[in-house]
Amino acid sequence: MRHPLRRDYTAQFYRRNHILYWISMSMSVCTITLNFGITWLMQQMLDTVSRVQGALSLASLGMLTAGILLLIVLFKQIDYWTTPRFIQRAMVQYKDYAFGRLTKKNPAAFRRERVADYLSGFSNDLHTVETDYLRAQFEIVVNLITLAGATLMMLWYSPVMAVIAVGFCALPVVAAIFTGNKLEEAEKLVSSKNAGFLAALKDALGGFPVMKSFQAETEIARIVGQGSRQAEEAKCRRNKLHTLLDMIGAVAAVIAQLGTFLAGCALSLSNDAITPGKLVAFLDLTGLFIMGVRALPVLLAKRGAALGLIDKLAATLEEHTEDHGLALDGPLHQEIRLSHLSFAYDPERPVLQDISCSFEMGKSYAIVGASGSGKSTLLTLLAGCDRYEGSIRFDAQELRDISSKSLCDAISVIQQNVFVFNASIRDNITMFKEFPNAQVDEAIRLSGLPALIAEKGEHYLCGENGCNLSGGEKQRISIARSLLRNAQILLADEATAALDAETAYQVSDAILNLSGMTRIVVTHALDQALLRRYDAILAMKSGRIVESGSFDELMKRKGYFYSLYTVSQ
C-alpha cells in the first residue's frame, strides 16, 4: 500500500540535485537517440554497397560515422561526471532524511520495536532502492524512447512491417507485465525475512559470551541458520520471478526477430521497396524494440518493488514520532510522586503492583530487592514508559502528559550496559556538542576520570562500543555525560553490577557526591558505608515496595531489608 508520505521521502533524491538529474537524463536520451542514427547509417551503407539508387557516397558515410562516434564519446564523458554524482548526492540526502526521521521516534516506543527492521531498511533495502528505483529510472526512460523510436522508424520504413513486428511482441509484453506485478510482494517478503535473519544474528553476536559459557553453539547456530534459510528462500522466490520475466523477454525476442525477418524476406521478394539495407535496418530496429519489451516490464516491476521498500521504511519511521505532550512547567521543585502504580508486560503476570511513594527533589534514593522484584521496570517507567496504571506525577504534571523531549531534558539515565561510541573520550563525554572547557574538566573530575585522561588523553579513541575501555571507565564516562547535561534527575540502573568491588565503590561514591540532582539508584551492592549516605532506601519484593526508610531505620526493624543485607554479607 502506498504510504501517504512516499513523496516526501522520494523528494529527497532530487533536493538541490535537479541540475545533475536533468543533465544525466539528457545524456541517456541523447545516447539512445544516436542508436537510431547508427541503424539508419547501416541501412545507407548496405544500400550503397548494393548500388541502390539514391544511396549516399562513401565520403558522406565516412563523415557521418565520424560525427556519430564523436557525439557518443562526448555524451558518455558528460554522463561519466554527472550520473555518479547525482546518485551519490541522492542517496546521502535520502539516508540523512530517513535517519533524521528515526531520531524523532518516541524513546519509549522505540524500545518496543525491532532494531533489525532498521538495519535491513538502511542496508539491503537501500541497495535495492538505489538500483531498482534511482538508477532504473534512467533505464526506464531509455527503454520508453527505444520503443517509441523503433516503432516510428519502422513505420517510416514500412507500415506493414511495423505492424507485423509490433504484433509479434504484443502477447509476451502482456504476460511479462502480469508477472511483474507480483515482484513487489516478493521484494517485501525478502526484506522482512532478511530483517528476521539480522535480528537472530544480532542476538547471537550480542550474546556470544553467554553462548560459549553454556556451550549452546549448536542451538544458536540452528536459530541463525533457520533465519538464513528463510531469507534465502524468499530471495529464491524473488529470483524465480526475475528468471521468469527474463524468459518471457527472451521468447519475445526470438519470436519477434525471426518472425519479422521472415515477413521482411517475403515482402522483399514481392516488393522492390524493401531494399537489403531496409531489411537489415528492420532487423536491428526489431532488436531495439525487443530490448525495450524485455527490459521495461522488469524495470517497472522492480521500480514498484523498490517503492514498496520506501513505503515500508516510511511506515516504520513515521510510527510513534508524534510528541503530543506538554513541556514541564520549568524546573522541578517538589517531588516525583507515584500513586497506585501498576504495570505488566503480560496482563496475567503483573510486574509492579499498587506502588505508592515519592522522591523529593535533590535527594538520593536506593532501590534494592531480589532479582525479578521489579526494580529495573520501575526505573523504566520513570524514564518515560506510558503503558502503566495509576499515576506518576512530576510535581503537578502527569508523566503521560509530558513531552518526551521535555522529559529527556529533565532526566539522565545510567544503565548497567553503557553504550560508548567509536569516538574520542571527550566526544563521548560531550556527546559531540560544544561545552566550555572548565565545565568539561569539572565533569571529568567529579566522575573520577582524571586518571584515565592523564594516561590516555581525552582524544583517545574508545573503539566500537567502548571496546578499548574497561567497564568502570565506561561507567565514569556515563556519569560525566549526566553532569554535563545538568539534568535534574539521575536514574542509575545496576550501574555497578559488572564492575569489581573497588571500581563499583568508586562509581557509587561519584554518584552520591553529585549535588543538586535527584538520584534514584537501583543497586545490588549492599555496602553499609554507601547505603548510609542515601536519604532513603526502598526495598522491593514481588513488584511491591515492602519497606522504606534510612539504613539505620530499616536495620532496626529487622524486616525484609534486614534479611537482604544479612544474607549479602
C-alpha positions in Angstrom: 0.0 0.0 0.0 1.3 3.4 -1.0 2.4 5.4 2.1 1.0 8.9 2.3 4.5 10.3 2.9 6.1 8.5 0.0 6.5 11.7 -2.0 8.3 13.4 1.0 10.9 10.5 1.0 11.4 10.3 -2.8 11.7 14.1 -3.0 15.0 13.8 -1.0 16.7 12.2 -4.0 16.2 15.4 -6.1 16.5 18.1 -3.4 19.2 20.6 -4.7 20.0 17.8 -7.2 17.8 18.8 -10.2 20.6 20.1 -12.4 22.6 16.9 -12.2 19.5 14.8 -12.7 18.4 16.6 -15.9 22.0 16.5 -17.3 22.2 12.8 -16.6 18.8 12.1 -18.1 19.6 14.2 -21.2 22.8 12.2 -21.8 20.9 9.0 -21.5 18.3 10.2 -24.0 21.0 11.6 -26.4 22.9 8.3 -26.3 20.0 6.1 -27.1 18.9 8.5 -29.9 22.2 8.0 -31.6 21.4 4.3 -31.8 18.7 5.1 -34.3 21.2 7.2 -36.3 23.5 4.2 -36.3 20.7 2.0 -37.6 19.9 4.5 -40.4 23.7 4.7 -41.2 23.9 0.9 -41.5 20.9 0.9 -43.9 22.6 3.5 -46.0 25.9 1.6 -46.1 24.2 -1.6 -47.3 22.2 0.2 -49.9 25.4 1.9 -51.1 27.1 -1.4 -51.4 24.0 -2.8 -53.2 24.2 0.1 -55.5 20.6 1.2 -54.7 19.6 4.4 -56.5 19.9 7.5 -54.3 22.3 5.9 -51.7 24.9 8.1 -50.1 28.5 8.3 -51.2 31.3 6.6 -49.2 32.8 10.0 -48.3 29.5 11.1 -46.8 29.1 7.9 -44.9 32.6 8.3 -43.5 31.9 11.8 -42.3 28.6 10.8 -40.7 30.3 7.8 -39.0 33.0 10.1 -37.5 30.4 12.6 -36.3 28.3 9.9 -34.5 31.4 8.5 -32.8 32.4 11.9 -31.6 29.0 12.6 -30.2 28.9 9.2 -28.4 32.3 10.0 -26.8 31.1 13.4 -25.7 27.8 12.2 -24.2 29.5 9.3 -22.4 32.1 11.7 -21.0 29.4 14.0 -19.6 27.5 11.1 -18.2 30.7 9.8 -16.5 30.9 13.0 -14.5 27.2 13.7 -13.7 25.4 10.4 -13.1 27.6 9.1 -10.3 27.5 12.5 -8.6 23.7 12.6 -8.9 23.4 9.1 -7.3 25.8 10.0 -4.6 24.0 13.1 -3.5 20.6 11.5 -3.9 21.5 8.6 -1.6 23.2 10.8 1.0 20.2 13.1 1.2 17.7 10.2 1.4 19.7 8.4 4.2 20.1 11.7 6.1 16.4 12.4 5.9 15.5 8.8 6.9 17.8 8.9 9.8 16.6 12.3 10.8 13.0 10.9 10.9 14.4 8.0 13.1 15.7 10.5 15.6 12.2 11.8 16.0 10.9 8.5 17.4 9.5 8.4 20.8 12.1 6.7 23.1 9.7 4.5 25.0 8.0 3.3 21.7 11.4 2.7 20.1 12.4 0.3 22.9 9.5 -1.9 21.8 10.5 -2.1 18.2 12.9 -4.4 16.3 16.2 -2.9 15.6 16.7 -5.4 12.8 13.9 -3.7 10.8 16.0 -0.5 10.8 19.2 -2.4 10.0 17.5 -4.0 7.0 16.0 -0.7 5.9 19.3 1.1 6.0 21.4 -1.7 4.3 20.0 -4.3 1.9 16.8 -2.3 1.3 18.7 0.8 0.5 20.8 -1.1 -2.1 17.6 -2.2 -3.8 16.2 1.3 -3.7 19.4 2.7 -5.3 19.5 0.0 -8.0 15.8 -0.6 -8.8 14.4 2.9 -8.3 17.1 5.5 -8.6 19.3 4.1 -11.3 16.4 2.2 -13.1 14.6 5.5 -13.8 17.2 6.3 -16.4 16.8 2.8 -18.0 13.1 3.2 -18.0 13.2 6.4 -19.9 15.8 4.9 -22.3 13.6 1.9 -23.0 10.5 4.0 -23.5 12.3 6.1 -26.0 13.7 3.0 -27.6 10.2 1.5 -28.0 8.8 4.8 -29.4 11.8 5.5 -31.7 12.0 2.0 -33.1 8.2 2.0 -33.8 8.4 5.4 -35.6 11.4 4.3 -37.7 9.7 1.0 -38.6 6.6 2.9 -39.6 8.7 5.3 -41.7 10.4 2.4 -43.5 7.3 0.2 -43.9 3.9 0.5 -42.0 3.1 -3.1 -42.9 6.4 -4.5 -41.5 6.0 -2.2 -38.4 2.5 -3.7 -37.6 3.9 -7.2 -38.1 6.8 -6.6 -35.7 4.7 -5.0 -33.0 2.1 -7.7 -33.3 4.7 -10.4 -32.7 5.6 -8.8 -29.4 2.1 -7.9 -28.0 1.3 -11.2 -26.1 4.7 -11.6 -24.5 4.5 -8.0 -23.2 1.1 -8.6 -21.6 2.4 -11.7 -19.9 5.6 -10.0 -18.6 3.6 -7.1 -17.1 1.2 -9.6 -15.4 4.1 -11.5 -13.9 5.9 -8.3 -12.9 3.1 -7.2 -10.7 4.0 -10.0 -8.3 7.5 -8.8 -7.8 6.7 -6.0 -5.3 5.2 -8.6 -2.9 8.2 -10.9 -3.3 10.6 -8.0 -2.6 8.8 -7.0 0.6 9.0 -10.6 1.7 12.7 -10.7 1.1 13.1 -7.5 3.2 11.0 -9.0 6.1 12.9 -12.3 6.1 16.2 -10.5 5.9 15.3 -8.4 8.9 14.5 -11.6 10.8 17.9 -13.1 10.0 19.6 -9.8 11.1 17.7 -10.0 14.4 18.9 -13.6 15.0 22.5 -12.7 14.0 22.4 -9.6 16.2 21.3 -11.7 19.2 24.0 -14.3 18.5 26.7 -11.7 18.4 25.5 -9.8 21.4 25.1 -13.0 23.4 28.3 -14.6 22.2 29.9 -14.9 25.8 26.7 -16.5 27.1 26.5 -18.9 24.1 30.1 -20.1 24.7 29.6 -20.3 28.5 26.6 -22.6 28.2 28.0 -24.4 25.2 24.9 -23.6 23.2 26.8 -23.1 19.8 24.7 -25.8 18.1 21.4 -24.4 19.3 22.2 -20.8 18.4 23.6 -21.9 15.1 20.3 -23.6 14.4 18.4 -20.4 15.1 20.6 -18.3 13.0 20.6 -20.9 10.2 16.8 -21.0 10.3 16.7 -17.3 9.8 19.3 -17.5 7.0 17.3 -20.3 5.2 14.1 -18.3 5.4 15.8 -15.2 4.0 17.4 -17.2 1.1 14.1 -19.0 0.4 12.4 -15.6 0.0 15.3 -14.5 -2.3 14.9 -17.7 -4.3 11.2 -17.0 -4.9 12.1 -13.4 -6.0 14.9 -14.7 -8.3 12.5 -17.2 -9.9 10.2 -14.3 -10.8 13.2 -12.4 -12.3 14.1 -15.5 -14.3 10.5 -15.9 -15.5 10.4 -12.3 -16.6 13.7 -12.8 -18.5 12.5 -16.0 -20.1 9.4 -14.2 -21.3 11.5 -11.5 -22.8 13.8 -14.0 -24.4 10.9 -15.8 -26.1 9.6 -12.4 -27.2 13.0 -11.6 -28.8 13.2 -14.9 -30.8 9.6 -14.7 -32.0 9.7 -11.1 -33.0 13.1 -11.1 -34.7 12.7 -14.3 -36.6 9.1 -13.6 -37.5 9.8 -10.1 -38.6 12.8 -11.2 -40.7 10.8 -13.9 -42.4 8.0 -11.4 -43.1 10.6 -8.9 -44.4 12.1 -11.6 -46.7 8.6 -12.3 -48.2 7.9 -8.6 -48.7 11.3 -8.1 -50.3 10.7 -10.8 -52.8 7.4 -9.3 -53.8 8.1 -5.6 -53.4 11.2 -3.8 -54.6 10.6 -1.0 -51.9 12.1 -3.3 -49.3 15.8 -3.0 -50.1 18.6 -5.1 -48.4 19.5 -2.1 -46.3 16.0 -1.6 -45.1 15.6 -5.3 -44.3 18.7 -5.3 -42.1 17.6 -2.0 -40.6 14.3 -3.6 -39.7 16.2 -6.5 -38.1 18.2 -4.0 -36.0 15.1 -2.0 -35.1 13.3 -5.1 -34.1 16.2 -5.9 -31.8 15.9 -2.5 -30.2 12.2 -2.9 -29.8 12.6 -6.3 -28.2 15.3 -4.8 -25.9 12.6 -2.4 -24.6 10.0 -5.1 -24.5 12.2 -7.4 -22.4 13.6 -4.7 -20.1 10.6 -2.4 -19.5 8.2 -4.7 -17.6 11.1 -6.0 -15.4 12.2 -2.4 -14.7 8.7 -1.2 -13.9 8.1 -4.2 -11.6 11.4 -3.6 -9.8 10.6 0.1 -9.5 7.3 -0.8 -7.9 9.1 -3.2 -5.5 11.7 -0.5 -4.6 8.9 2.0 -3.9 7.3 -0.6 -1.7 10.5 -0.7 0.3 10.5 3.1 0.6 6.9 2.8 1.8 7.9 0.1 4.3 10.7 2.2 5.7 8.4 5.3 5.9 5.8 3.3 7.7 8.4 2.1 10.3 9.9 5.5 10.7 6.7 7.6 10.9 5.2 5.4 13.6 5.4 6.8 17.1 7.0 10.0 16.1 4.4 12.5 17.2 5.1 14.1 20.6 1.7 15.3 21.9 2.9 16.0 25.4 3.4 19.3 27.1 6.7 20.7 28.3 7.4 20.7 32.0 6.4 23.9 33.8 10.0 24.9 34.4 12.5 23.2 36.8 11.0 20.6 39.3 10.9 21.9 42.8 8.9 19.4 44.8 8.8 15.7 44.1 8.1 12.7 41.8 5.0 11.1 43.3 3.8 7.6 42.4 0.2 6.7 43.3 -1.2 3.2 43.0 1.3 2.4 40.2 0.9 -1.0 38.4 2.4 -2.4 35.3 2.5 -5.7 33.4 4.1 -6.9 30.2 1.7 -9.8 30.3 -1.8 -9.0 31.8 -1.7 -12.3 33.6 1.7 -11.6 35.2 1.9 -8.2 36.8 5.5 -6.8 37.3 4.6 -3.8 39.6 1.6 -3.8 41.9 0.0 -0.8 43.6 3.2 1.2 44.3 2.8 4.5 46.1 5.8 6.5 47.1 7.6 9.8 46.5 11.1 11.0 45.6 11.9 14.5 46.8 13.9 16.8 44.5 17.6 16.9 45.3 17.7 13.8 47.5 19.2 10.4 46.8 17.4 7.0 46.9 18.5 3.4 46.7 16.1 0.8 45.4 17.0 -2.8 46.5 15.5 -6.2 46.2 15.9 -9.7 44.8 16.2 -10.3 41.1 12.8 -10.0 39.4 11.3 -7.8 42.1 10.6 -5.0 39.6 13.4 -2.6 40.3 14.5 -2.0 36.7 11.0 -1.9 35.5 10.2 0.9 38.0 13.1 3.0 36.6 12.0 2.2 33.0 8.6 3.7 33.8 10.1 6.8 35.4 12.2 7.3 32.3 9.1 7.7 30.1 7.2 4.5 29.5 3.4 5.3 29.2 1.8 1.9 29.5 1.1 1.9 33.2 -1.9 2.1 35.5 -2.1 4.6 38.3 -0.2 7.9 38.4 3.3 9.2 38.1 3.5 12.9 38.7 6.5 15.3 38.3 5.4 18.0 40.7 1.8 18.5 39.5 2.2 17.1 35.9 1.2 13.6 35.0 4.1 11.7 33.2 1.8 10.7 30.3 1.1 14.4 29.6 4.8 15.4 29.4 6.5 15.6 26.0 9.4 13.1 25.5 11.7 16.0 24.7 11.0 17.8 27.9 11.4 14.5 29.8 14.7 13.8 28.2 15.9 17.3 29.2 15.0 16.6 32.8 16.2 13.0 33.2 19.6 11.4 32.6 19.9 7.6 32.7 22.9 5.4 33.6 22.4 1.8 32.8 24.4 -1.3 33.5 25.5 -1.7 29.9 26.7 1.8 29.0 27.0 2.5 25.3 30.1 4.2 24.2 30.5 5.4 20.6 33.6 4.7 18.5 34.9 8.3 19.1 37.2 10.1 21.4 36.8 10.1 25.2 35.9 13.8 25.1 33.3 13.3 22.3 31.7 10.5 24.3 31.5 12.8 27.3 30.2 15.8 25.5 28.1 13.7 23.0 29.7 15.7 20.2 28.5 19.1 21.5 30.4 22.1 22.5 30.9 22.9 26.2 33.2 25.3 28.0 36.5 23.6 28.9 36.0 24.4 32.6 32.6 22.7 32.6 34.0 19.6 30.9 37.0 19.5 33.3 34.7 19.7 36.3 32.6 16.8 35.0 35.7 14.8 34.4 36.9 15.5 38.0 33.6 14.7 39.7 33.1 11.4 37.7 36.6 10.1 38.6 38.1 10.3 35.1 41.3 12.4 35.6 43.5 9.2 35.9 42.1 7.9 32.6 42.6 11.2 30.8 46.1 11.6 32.2 47.0 8.1 31.0 45.4 8.1 27.5 44.4 11.6 26.7 40.9 13.0 26.1 41.3 12.3 22.3 41.9 8.6 22.8 39.6 6.5 20.5 37.3 4.4 22.6 36.6 1.7 20.0 33.4 0.1 18.9 31.0 0.3 21.9 34.0 1.3 24.0 36.0 -2.0 23.4 39.2 -0.1 24.3 37.9 0.8 27.8 37.1 -1.1 31.0 33.6 -1.3 32.4 34.4 1.2 35.1 35.9 3.6 32.6 32.7 3.5 30.5 30.6 4.0 33.6 32.6 7.1 34.6 32.1 8.5 31.1 28.3 7.9 31.5 28.4 9.8 34.8 30.3 12.7 33.2 27.7 12.9 30.5 25.0 13.2 33.1 26.9 16.0 34.8 27.3 18.0 31.6 23.7 17.6 30.7 22.8 19.3 34.0 19.6 17.2 34.2 17.6 17.4 37.4 17.1 13.7 37.8 19.6 10.8 37.5 18.3 7.3 37.2 21.0 4.6 37.6 20.1 1.0 36.9 22.5 -1.5 38.3 25.3 0.8 37.1 28.0 -1.2 39.1 26.8 -4.8 38.6 29.5 -5.7 36.1 32.4 -4.0 38.0 34.9 -5.2 40.5 34.3 -4.2 44.1 36.8 -1.3 44.2 35.6 0.2 40.9 31.9 -0.3 41.9 32.5 1.6 45.1 34.2 4.4 43.3 31.4 4.8 40.8 28.7 4.7 43.5 30.7 7.2 45.5 30.9 9.5 42.5 27.1 9.3 42.0 26.4 10.1 45.7 28.8 13.1 45.5 26.6 14.7 42.9 24.8 17.7 44.4 21.6 19.5 43.4 20.5 16.3 41.5 17.8 13.8 42.4 19.4 10.4 42.3 17.4 7.2 42.1 19.7 4.2 42.1 18.9 0.5 41.6 21.7 -1.4 43.3 22.5 -5.0 44.2 25.6 -3.9 46.2 24.6 -3.6 49.8 27.6 -1.8 51.2 26.9 -0.3 54.6 29.1 2.8 54.1 27.3 3.7 50.8 23.8 2.8 52.0 24.1 5.1 55.0 24.6 8.0 52.6 21.2 7.6 50.8 18.4 9.8 52.1 16.1 6.7 51.8 16.2 3.1 50.8 13.2 1.4 49.1 13.1 -2.4 49.4 11.1 -4.2 46.7 9.6 -7.7 46.7 7.3 -9.3 44.1 6.6 -5.9 42.4 5.8 -4.1 45.6 7.6 -1.7 47.9 7.5 -3.5 51.2 9.8 -1.2 53.2 11.3 2.2 53.0 13.5 4.4 55.3 17.1 5.1 56.1 19.6 2.4 56.5 19.6 2.6 60.3 15.8 2.6 60.5 15.5 -0.5 58.3 18.1 -2.4 60.2 16.3 -1.7 63.5 13.0 -3.1 62.1 14.7 -6.4 61.3 12.3 -6.9 58.4 12.8 -7.7 54.7 15.7 -5.3 54.1 17.5 -6.6 57.2 17.3 -10.1 55.7 18.6 -9.0 52.4 21.5 -7.2 54.0 22.4 -10.0 56.3 22.4 -12.6 53.6 24.6 -10.4 51.4 27.4 -10.1 54.0 
